[in-house]
Amino acid sequence: MTAVLVIVLATAGCGSPSTPGSTSGTTAAQTPAQPTPAANGTTASPDVVSTDVSSSDATALDAAGTTWPLFRGNTRSTGVADSPLPDELTELWTLEIDGGMFEATTTIVDGVVYVGCLDSYFYAVDLATGEIKWKFQTDLGFKAAAAVRDGRVYVGDEDGRFFCLDAATGDQQWMIETNAEIDGCANFYGDNVLVGSQDATLYCLNRVDGSEIWTHQINDQIRCSITIVEDRVFVAGCDGVLHIINVADGQKIDEVELDDVTGCTPAAIDDDVYFGTEGGTIFAINWRTP
């Protein structure tokens, strides 16, 4: 199998838990998250089948406005680009990874595309040329999108490890271990980074050193990416509840019972959040209304 990452001239369900070394449920007692140093995994190299750059002017990508630093582009998870699409989409290059498969969404910052692959590597790729700048290896690979801020990349893997990497070199800055797979993108609030895990826990960490600020546990897996508006975190859980959490201390503000489980990321526009469930219902919830 070959994974193919394609760049064009545009800005581009809940089930059984996936727990490293176990098939138990996600409500087990928490193991405190501790930052752990580890060697950089950027030296080993997967087989790159080809990097094909078309004759189009690849620098037009930067001119179009291409910063997309986390899943759906911003902390509210709206998924709306600031720049318009061109009249015609043109393929600029493709990158093929032998034995790989992409499930993660790309993020783009400062002319670099960041994306994890299921070949066990996380890639930083030059936006203009499609050339690999660096790669970081883990055991099982990555489904989650990365979040990028202040020269660092934050991403979780299928083993439940959450990494902070140097955006320029791929060197590992710190890592914490959760108790299950990480599917969603992290988000930022001040000096902190927040990420959910299938171990049913939302983690708030100091983004410089990975030290734990607080954790908030729900009754089933967290598969969605994290949405933040003002002082609130929104988590749509596999427990069939929309959780509204105080971003400062991790305490519950409110919750809304849903008709079914969901792993969808809430999108926040003005005072409303929007998301769907596996029961086929789309919700629009005013989060300012008690």
C-alpha positions in Angstrom: 0.0 0.0 0.0 1.2 3.5 -0.8 0.2 6.7 0.9 -0.2 9.8 -1.3 -0.2 13.3 -0.1 -1.5 15.7 -2.7 -1.2 19.5 -2.6 -3.4 21.7 -4.8 -3.7 25.4 -5.1 -6.1 25.6 -2.2 -6.3 25.3 1.5 -7.2 22.2 2.0 -17.2 7.0 14.8 -17.2 6.0 18.3 -16.7 2.3 19.0 -14.5 0.0 21.0 -11.6 1.8 22.7 -8.1 1.5 21.4 -5.9 1.2 24.4 -2.1 0.5 24.2 -1.5 -3.0 25.3 -5.1 -3.6 26.4 -8.7 -3.9 25.3 -10.2 -2.7 28.5 -12.7 0.2 28.7 -11.8 3.9 28.9 -13.0 4.7 32.5 -10.0 3.2 34.3 -8.2 5.2 36.9 -5.8 7.8 35.6 -2.1 7.5 35.6 -0.6 11.0 36.2 0.8 12.4 33.0 4.6 13.0 33.3 6.8 14.6 30.7 9.4 12.0 29.5 12.5 12.7 27.5 13.2 10.5 24.5 15.6 10.3 21.6 14.7 12.0 18.4 13.3 9.5 15.9 14.1 11.4 12.8 17.0 9.4 11.5 15.3 6.2 10.2 13.8 6.6 6.8 10.8 5.0 5.2 10.7 4.3 1.5 9.7 7.4 -0.4 8.3 6.3 -3.7 8.4 9.7 -5.3 8.0 13.5 -4.9 6.5 14.9 -8.0 6.4 18.7 -8.4 4.4 20.0 -11.3 5.6 22.9 -13.6 3.1 25.2 -12.0 4.4 28.1 -9.9 4.4 26.6 -6.4 5.1 29.9 -4.8 1.6 30.9 -5.5 0.6 28.8 -2.5 2.2 31.2 -0.1 0.8 34.2 -2.0 -2.7 32.8 -1.5 -2.4 32.7 2.3 -1.7 29.3 3.7 -1.4 29.4 7.4 -3.6 26.6 8.9 -2.0 25.9 12.3 -4.5 23.3 13.7 -7.5 21.2 12.8 -10.1 23.4 11.1 -7.8 26.3 11.2 -8.5 28.1 14.5 -9.4 27.6 18.1 -13.1 27.7 17.4 -12.8 24.9 14.9 -14.8 26.7 12.3 -12.9 25.3 9.3 -13.2 28.6 7.3 -10.2 29.9 5.4 -9.3 33.6 5.3 -8.3 33.5 1.7 -10.5 32.7 -1.4 -10.0 29.7 -3.6 -8.6 30.3 -7.1 -10.9 29.9 -10.1 -9.2 26.7 -11.1 -7.4 24.2 -8.8 -4.0 23.1 -10.0 -2.0 20.1 -8.7 1.4 21.4 -7.6 3.0 18.2 -6.3 2.4 14.8 -4.8 4.3 12.9 -2.2 4.0 9.1 -2.1 5.0 7.1 0.9 5.5 3.4 0.3 3.7 1.3 2.9 2.0 4.3 4.4 -1.6 5.5 4.8 -2.8 9.0 5.7 -5.8 9.5 8.0 -4.6 12.7 9.6 -5.5 16.2 8.4 -2.5 18.4 7.4 -1.6 21.6 9.2 0.4 24.4 7.4 2.6 27.0 9.0 5.5 29.1 7.6 5.7 27.2 4.4 5.8 23.8 5.9 3.1 21.1 5.8 2.9 18.9 9.0 1.2 15.6 8.8 1.3 12.2 10.5 1.1 8.9 8.7 0.2 5.3 9.7 3.7 4.1 8.5 4.8 5.2 12.0 6.3 8.5 10.9 5.3 12.2 11.4 6.4 14.3 8.4 7.4 18.0 7.9 7.2 18.7 4.1 8.2 21.8 2.2 5.0 23.4 1.0 6.5 24.8 -2.2 8.4 21.6 -3.4 7.0 18.6 -1.6 10.4 17.6 -0.3 10.6 16.0 3.2 12.3 18.4 5.6 12.3 16.0 8.6 10.5 13.0 9.9 9.8 11.7 13.4 9.2 8.0 14.2 6.9 6.5 16.7 5.6 2.9 17.1 2.1 2.8 15.5 1.8 6.1 13.7 -0.6 9.1 13.8 -4.3 9.7 13.0 -4.5 13.0 14.8 -3.9 16.4 13.2 -1.0 18.4 14.6 -1.3 21.8 16.3 1.6 24.3 15.7 2.5 27.3 17.8 5.6 29.4 18.5 8.0 27.0 16.7 6.7 23.8 18.2 4.5 21.0 16.9 2.0 19.2 19.2 0.6 15.9 18.1 -0.7 12.6 19.7 -0.2 9.1 18.3 -2.0 5.8 18.3 -0.1 4.6 21.3 -1.6 7.4 23.4 1.6 9.4 23.5 1.4 13.2 23.1 4.5 14.8 21.7 6.0 18.3 21.5 8.5 18.6 18.6 10.7 21.4 17.4 9.0 22.6 14.2 12.3 23.3 12.4 14.2 20.1 13.2 11.7 17.5 14.5 13.7 17.1 17.8 11.5 15.9 20.6 11.1 18.6 23.4 8.9 16.5 25.7 6.3 13.7 25.7 3.5 12.5 28.0 1.7 9.2 28.0 -2.1 8.8 28.2 -3.8 5.5 28.6 -5.3 5.2 25.1 -5.1 6.3 21.4 -5.3 10.0 20.6 -7.4 10.8 17.6 -8.1 14.6 17.8 -6.0 17.7 17.4 -4.8 19.7 20.4 -5.8 23.3 21.0 -4.2 26.3 22.8 -5.1 28.6 25.7 -2.5 31.0 26.9 0.6 29.1 27.9 -1.3 25.8 27.9 -2.1 23.1 25.3 -5.2 20.9 25.6 -5.8 17.4 24.1 -8.3 14.6 24.6 -7.6 10.9 24.6 -9.6 7.7 24.2 -8.9 7.1 27.9 -11.8 9.5 28.4 -9.6 12.3 29.7 -9.1 15.9 28.7 -5.5 16.9 29.5 -4.4 20.5 30.0 -0.6 20.8 29.9 2.0 23.5 30.1 3.0 23.8 26.4 6.7 24.6 27.2 7.6 21.6 29.5 4.5 19.3 29.3 3.8 19.6 33.1 0.1 18.8 34.0 -2.1 21.8 34.8 -5.3 19.8 35.2 -7.3 16.8 33.8 -11.0 16.4 33.3 -12.5 12.9 32.9 -15.8 12.0 31.2 -17.6 8.7 31.0 -16.3 7.4 27.6 -13.8 8.1 24.9 -12.8 11.5 23.6 -12.2 11.3 19.9 -13.0 14.8 18.8 -10.6 17.7 18.5 -10.8 20.3 21.2 -12.8 23.5 20.6 -12.2 26.6 22.8 -14.2 29.8 23.0 -13.4 32.5 25.5 -13.0 30.7 28.9 -14.8 27.5 27.8 -13.7 24.2 26.3 -16.2 22.1 24.3 -15.9 18.3 24.2 -18.5 16.2 22.3 -18.0 12.8 23.8 -18.6 9.1 23.1 -20.7 9.2 26.3 -23.4 11.1 24.4 -22.9 14.4 26.2 -21.6 17.8 25.1 -19.3 18.9 27.9 -18.6 22.5 28.6 -15.5 22.9 30.8 -13.8 25.9 32.4 -10.5 26.2 30.5 -8.8 27.8 33.5 -9.3 25.0 36.1 -10.9 22.0 34.3 -14.1 22.2 36.3 -17.5 21.5 34.7 -19.5 24.5 33.7 -22.5 22.7 32.1 -23.4 19.7 29.9 -26.0 18.8 27.4 -27.4 15.3 27.0 -27.5 14.2 23.3 -29.5 11.5 21.5 -26.4 9.4 20.8 -22.6 9.1 21.0 -20.4 11.4 18.9 -16.8 11.8 18.0 -17.5 15.0 16.0 -15.6 18.2 16.8 -17.9 21.1 17.7 -17.7 24.2 15.4 -18.3 27.5 17.3 -19.8 30.5 15.5 -20.9 33.5 17.7 -22.8 32.0 20.7 -23.6 28.6 19.1 -21.8 25.3 18.7 -22.6 22.9 15.9 -22.0 19.2 15.6 -23.6 15.9 14.7 -24.1 12.5 16.4 -24.0 8.9 15.3 -27.8 8.9 15.7 -28.0 11.2 12.6 -28.9 14.4 14.5 -27.2 17.8 14.0 -27.2 20.0 17.0 -26.9 23.8 17.3 -26.5 24.7 20.9 -26.4 28.2 22.4 -23.6 27.9 25.0 -24.4 31.2 26.7 -27.9 30.0 27.6 -28.0 28.0 30.9 
